[in-house]
Amino acid sequence: MNNKKLEQLLSIPELSDLVLNGHLYAFANISGNWLPVENPFESMDSLLGFSTELANSARRRLDYGCPFADIAVGTLRYHLALPLAGDRIHVSIRKHQSTRRELGSLIDNPGRWLPKLHELVSSKSNFIISGGTGTGKTTLLRAMLELEQHSRIVTVEDVSELELANPNVVSLQTRQANTDGAGQIDLQRLVIESLRMKPDRIAVGEVRGAELVPMLQALNSGHRGSATTIHANRAEDVPARLIGIGLLGGLSPATTAHLAASAFDRVIALGSRTREINILNIAGFELSKESKLVTRNDF
């Protein structure tokens, strides 16, 4: 599975993402710009062999019955996609920072935001971190959770990325079904199982499906200091995202609104970044006169 050309590309300090469009084309995101680079694979067979071996090493299924796989290896996150049309295998690699940094060095304008982030953790507020792809949601969530070294934390993820350095941590990861269609364990099941592990705090890597239902129930039953991330470009977009996700779990908009308003204390909205994480604002949740979930800009 070793590929020296791939290792050389991934060792570029300013590189955040590398994408392989088959074995002919490759592009690296360096300092926020996409640049063409030499593809480290000489043939489609070599790329397929690498992808298959990588999936097998992570005990992930990758075949034409299950053509997608997400795999974390150290600071790298791979998304593998076998061709659904045409003959190209697509590989997307995201590189996270190899060294852990203190929260204050991760964020832009720490003088403004650092005391507020510390307060959210110390007061055991339940919070959501929102933002687009690559804004640093997982990085910020990890750094904030690592402020609390005396709580039992259970993390629930599709792919293990948080990897908290806290001493009392349980990391749960989803599992795909086998070739017989059995053995699948999804996020919803893991959130339910996490409640039986006596957690002080629960962290869901990203909420985007039916796992929202047991999470809302858990947060409304006393699991303070819990957190998750969500894809939304602005804080004011988060209520609509939660309502839409709630529908996937069988909740009516009104039910999701009431549960979310009491479950989550704050949303930390992130914007696009170059190096440091760009916090746009920190907002609270409330119900409008029409009982709709809305945000209020607290900071």
Sequence and secondary structure as in RCSB ss.txt:
>XXXX:A:sequence
MNNKKLEQLLSIPELSDLVLNGHLYAFANISGNWLPVENPFESMDSLLGFSTELANSARRRLDYGCPFADIAVGT
LRYHLALPLAGDRIHVSIRKHQSTRRELGSLIDNPGRWLPKLHELVSSKSNFIISGGTGTGKTTLLRAMLELEQH
SRIVTVEDVSELELANPNVVSLQTRQANTDGAGQIDLQRLVIESLRMKPDRIAVGEVRGAELVPMLQALNSGHRG
SATTIHANRAEDVPARLIGIGLLGGLSPATTAHLAASAFDRVIALGSRTREINILNIAGFELSKESKLVTRNDF
>XXXX:A:secstr
   HHHHHHHT TTEEEEEEETTTEEEEEETTEEEE   S SSHHHHHHHHHHHHHHTT   BTTB EEEEEETT
EEEEEE  SSSS  EEEEEE  SS   HHHHBSSHHHHHHHHHHHHHTT  EEEEE TTS HHHHHHHHHTT  S
S EEEEESS       SSEEEEE B   TTS   B HHHHHHHHGGG  SEEEES   STTHHHHHHHHTTT TT
 EEEEE SSGGGHHHHHHHHHHHTT  HHHHHHHHHHH  EEEEEE  SSSBEEEEEEEEEE TTS EEEEE  
